[in-house]
Structure formats: structure tokens, C-alpha cells
Amino acid sequence: MAAVKSVTLPELNPSGFGAPEFSTPESQDSEAALARRFYYFLSLQREVEDRIERKLYRQGKILGGVYVGRGQEAIGIGAGLVARPDDVLFPCHRDLGLYFIRGIGPREVFAQYMGRVGGLTGGKDGNMHMGDLNRRIVAIISAMAASVPVAAGAAMALKYQGSSSIAFNFFGDGATSRGDWHEGINLAAVQKAPLVLICNNNQYAYSTPLEKQMACRHVADRGVAYGIPAEIVDGNDVFAVYQAAQRAAEHARAGKGPYLIECKTFRMTGHSAHDGGDYVPKHLWGEWAAKDPILKLAGKMLDRGWATEGDLERMQAAIKRETDEAVDWAERSPYPDASELTRNVYEEA
């Protein structure tokens, strides 16, 4: 594996959640410390989303739809730990880990899904239509491809300002078959916008398999058509995603324009909580379960002596405790008052 470059990692959320120390302390910039941070965020996203989809949604406590990133968490987290705090993030609906990296806690996420005032939209929306411009996260647009022209515009604005910041735009393979995706990519390429484009190719656009929505073999082929560099990585290997995102970010910051990363992965669930995924060939579930990004990372950490089984068990236990507390807090957060209905919806003097 290529050497991992030194990076200043963001602090964990000051609101209280965090991982226990491993038995062997490591310096912040070492591969072992980076693996620990990866493992923490991967496991946190998995636990929070499992609680939302498999419990709260089925208990009737969620307002709106539920779309999770089970099996493809390494993409948002691998790239998210490359992004600087002043970079702008455009997540897709399976990138909850990006919010955690930027310091948004499970409390706020659970409150968001329950439509409570403690959520990022103050109870005006359930589910994942959330952002936080103070943390430079732009709210999700349901039609994923629609975020690409917006992200291109944000990247162009950063360029015009003379900033060294860049934009990271996440989307699925289905988005790349829409017209606005192509328009946004073309504009960004012509303008040499500092934009990192990250495709989580989970092989299904809702229920449409990849071979029925595009004739080219790889999503990356579409980037080459617009004159921008593109590469393909294992989307279940968080280190591979991290390293590709480093290359892409360096390219964009150097004024060379957009860079496309295609992350090959698989959606280990239906499109949403109400979709059983019966259209997926049964053998694929087992094949991809064996490639689970959390299991893959855990195996590497154990093999290289970066952690013990006890370390990983303690972290999982700590995450479950924090999740329990966050759910309890969110359920105690009130629903918004009707007087707040139009607040932060229309421009206010």
C-alpha cells in the first residue's frame, strides 16, 4: 500500500461522542491513528443508520423516508477525512459519515429524522434533507444529479475568490445518466473549477442495474469524455478511497480543474427502508457481505497490529452507548411550534 500522507484530522464532535483510546497509543498522523479514525466513523454511521432503519422507522417514529449507506460507508468517510474544514461538501443521501466528521452529532441526526427542534432543520423536515452552511455542508437535493451544477457553481465561486478551498460532490451511478450531471460536469471542466466528483457506484439506480442504464463499462469513462482525469477505486477499501481523494484534492487545489473518482461498491440494502430489494440477485448479497468495508478495515487493523479485538469491541460498545443516549435525547426534544413554520424558509430582513 502506498504511504499515507500526513494530514491534520478534524476533532471529534465536542458535544460528547468519541472513541475510547486503543491499548497502544499512536501519533495523530500515523496510519494506525488514521485507521482508528476510519473505524470509528464507519462504525458510528452503521450503528446510527441501523437504529434509524431497523428500529425507529419500524416503530413509526421517523417522519419521511429512510435511505442508508450500509456497505458503502467507506466512500464518504474516506473522502471526508481528506477534505479541509474550509472545503464545501455536497453529500448524497448515503453519506451520513460526512456530517459526523464535520462535528454534527448523533443527537442532531436522530432529532432530524424524528422532525424535532433539535434537528438541523429545526423540525421543518424529516429524513436526510439537511445541511449546515456554518460547517460548509450543502443540503442534499433529492435528484442527485441536480447537485452537480450547484457544486460546480460553488467551486467556481471559490476560484473567483482566490480561495484554496475546493468542493466535494457525492452522487450515485444513476445520477450520471441524467442531463444535469453532464451539464454540470461540462461547465466545471471548461471553467477548471476546483471540484472533486465522487461517484458511489453501488450498481443500482433504485432498482435499475448498471448495465440497463449505461452502455459504457465504467462511470469513469464519462469523465474522460469531458477532458477531466478519472480513476476507479475499491469503494469498500477506505484507505483506497482516502488516497484517491488526496490525489483528486491536490489536482483541484493546483488549479487543474475537476477530478472524478468512481468508487465500486454495493448497496447492502434496498433503495430505501420501504424497498426490500427483491430485484437484486440473491447471490450478490452474500458476495458483497464478505467485502463489508468495516470487516475489511478491522481485518487490516488486526493483521498489522494497529488494534486488538478488545480495542474494537470497546469502540463498538462505546458507540452503542452514545447511540442509546442520542436516541433518548432526540425523543425528548420537542416538536416545533406552529409559529416557527415560515422561519428560515423565506428571506428575512
N, C-alpha and C positions, 0 to 999 in steps of 0.2 A: 504494500500500500504506500502511496506517495506520502511524503511528510506533510503533516497538517501545519499550516501556518499559524503563527501566534495571533491571537485575537482577544480583544477585551470583551469579555462576556457580560451581558446585562445582569443586573442584580435581580434576585428573585423578588416577587411581589411583597412589598413591605406590609401588606395587610395581615400577614401572619403565616401563609403557607410556605413550606420549604422542605427540603430533603434532609435526612439525617446524615451525619458525617460517615464516611466509609472507614473501615478499620485501618487503612493505610493512607494517611493524608498525602495529597499530591499538590503541586503548584497549580495555580489557576489556569495557566496556559498549556499544560501538558495534555497529551492525548487521553490519559486516564481521566483527567478532570473534565475534558470535553465529553468523553463517553458518559460520565456520570450525569452531566447536564442533559445530554441527549436522552438518557434512560429516564430521568426524572420527568421531562416534558412529554415524552412518548407515553409513559405510564399514566401521567396525570390526564392527558387528553383521553386516553382509552377509558379510564375509570369514570371520568365525568360524563362522557358520552354514553357509556353503558348505563349509567344511572338514569340519564335522561331518557334514552330509548327504551330500555328494558324494564324500567320500573315506573318512573314518573309519568311517562306518556301512557302506559297501560293503566295507570291509576287515574287517568283523566285530569292530571294536574298541569299538563302542558297546553299552552294556548298557541295553536298554529302547528306547522309541520316540523318534523324532525329529520335532519339529514346529517349523517355522521361520517367520519373518516376512518372507520375501522379497517385496518390493514394498509392504510396509505398515510399514516401519521408522519412517517419519516420525511415526507416531501416538504410540508410546511415548516417543520421543526428544523430540518437540515438547512434549508434556505434562510429561515428566520433568524438563526444564530449567526448568519453571515451579515445580515442587514444591520446597519448602524442605527442608533436611536433617531437620527435625523432623516433617515430614509423613509419614504412613503410606501405603505403596504396596501395592496388591494387583494384581500383574501378571497377565496371561493368558499362555498358552504361546507367544505370538509377540512378547513384549516384552523380549527379552534386553538391549536397549539400556538399560533401566532399571537393570539390575544394574551395567553399566559406569558409568553416571552416578553411582551411589552408591559407586563405588570398588572394586567387585569386578572382578578382572582376568580375562583370557582363560585364564590358568593354572588358576584355580579352576573355571572353566566347563568346560574340557576334562576336568579330573580328575573333575568331577561326572558328566559323560556317560560316562566310562570306569569309573565305580564305584571310584575310587581314594580314598585317605585325604585327598588334597589338595583334594577337592571339598567343597562346602558342607555336605553331609550325611555327610561322613567315610566315604564308600563304602557307605552303607546303601541307597542308591538310585541308579539311573542316571537319565538324562534330566533334564527341567526341573522336577521336583518339589523345588524348592529355595527357600529364603528365608534371611533373616538379620535376626533381630529387633534386633540391635545397630545395623543400618543401617536399621531400620524398614521392611523388606521382608517381607511375609507370604507364606509359601509358597503356590504355586499349588494350587488344587483342580481336579481333572480336569474335573468337571462345572462349567463356568464360572459358571453362574448361582448355584451354591451359595456363591460368594464374596460375592455382593451382601448377603445378610443379615449375614454376618460383618463386611463393611466398614461396613455401617450401624451395627452394634454398636460397632465401633471408633470411628466418628465420634461416636456418642452419648457414649461414654466420654470422648473429648476435650472435648466440650461440657460435660459434668458437671464435669470437672476445671478448667474455666475456661481451657483452653488456647486459643491462637490457631492451633494446628496443625489440619490437616484431613486427610481420607483421599481418596486417588485410587484408583478401582476400574476396571479394564480388563476388557473381555469382548467376545465376538463377537456378530454379529447373531442367531445361533442361540440364544444364551443368553436373549435377550429373549422367546423363545417358551416358556420354562419357568415353572412356577408359583413357584419360589423367587425368581426375578428380580422378579416382580410383588409378591410379599410383602415382599421387602426394600426395593423402591422405595417402596411404600406406607408402610411403617414409617418410613423415612428422611424422607419428605415430611411425615408427621404430626408427627414429632419435630423437624423442622427441623434434621436432622443435617448437619454441615458435610462434605458428601460430594460429590466431583466424579466423575461417572459418564461413562466414556469407552467408546463402542462402536466397535470396528473392524468396520465393515460391509463385509466382503470378499465379500458376495453369495452365499456358500455356507456352510451349516451342514453340515460334512463334504461330502456330495455333494448336499444338498438346496438348490436355488436359492431365492433370497429369495421369489419370487412363490408358491412352494409351501409356505411356512411361515408367511406372514402376509398378511392381506388389506389392511392399511393400506399406504400408499405408502412411508412413511418410518419408521424406528425412532424418530425424534424425536417422531412423533405419539403414541407410547406414553408419553412423559414428560409431555406436556401433559395427558394423561388423569388423571395423578396430581397435577396442580396445580404442577408444577415447570417452570421455564424449560428450553427445549431448543433447540439450534441444529444446523445441518448445515454441515459444512465439507469441503473437499477434503482427504481423508486422505493424499494424496500430496504435499501442499504443507506442508512442515514449519513454515514461518512462519505459515501459516493455522492450523495446529493449535496452535502456541505462543500465538498471540493469543487464540484461543478459550479455551484453558486458563487464560490470565490472567484473562479475564472470569469464567470459572467459579470460579476460586480466590478472586477478590475477593468474589463473591457469597456463597460458602460462609463465608469468614472474617468477613463482615459479619453473620453470624447469620441469613441469609435462607434457609438450608436447602440441599437438593441442587440440582445443575445437571447436565443431560445434554447431552453432545456426541456427535453422530453423525458419524463420520469415514467418508466414502465412499471406498472403496479396492478393491483386488482382490488376491487371494492368488495370487502368481505361482509356484505350486507346487501339488502335491496337498495333501490334508489333512495328510498325514504322509509320511515318506520311503518308506513301503511303498505309497503311493497314487499312481498315475500321473496322476490327474485326467482320465481319458478321458471323463468325463461333461461336461466343460466344452467348449462350442462352440469350435472351433479359432480362429475369428477373434478371440475375446476375448484370447487370449494375445498376439497381435501388437499389438492396440489398446492394451492396458494396458502392454506393454513400453515403448511410446513415452511413457508417463506415469510411468516409473520415478522415484521420489522423489529418488534420488541424481542422476540425469541432470537432473532439473528444477532441483535446487538448484545443481548445477555450472553450468548454463546461466545462472542468475541471477548467480552469483558472477563469472563471466567477463564478462557483459554490463555489470555495474556496476563493474567494475574492482576487485573485492574479492579477486581471486586471478588468477594466471596459470595457463596449462596446466601449466607447470613446477611450480608450487606444489602443484597437485592430484596430479600424478604422484609428487612426493616424498612426499606424505602417504600415498598408496596403497602405495608401496614400503615405507615405514616400518611400516605396518600389517601388510603381508605378512611382514616380518622378525619383528615381535613375535609374530605368529601362529605362525610356524615355531618360535620359541623356546618359546612356551607349549605347543605340542603335544609338543615334546621333553620339557619339564619334567613334563607330566602323565603321559606314558608311563613316566617314571622314578619317578613317585610310586607307592608300593606299594599293593596291595590291603589292606583292613583285616584284622586278626587276628580269629579267631572269638570271642575273649574280649570283643570290643567289640560283640558282636551286640545286646545289650539296652541299651547305654549311650546315654543321651539319648533313649531310647524311652519308658521308664516314669519316673514321678516319683521323684526321689531325695532322701533326707533331707538 
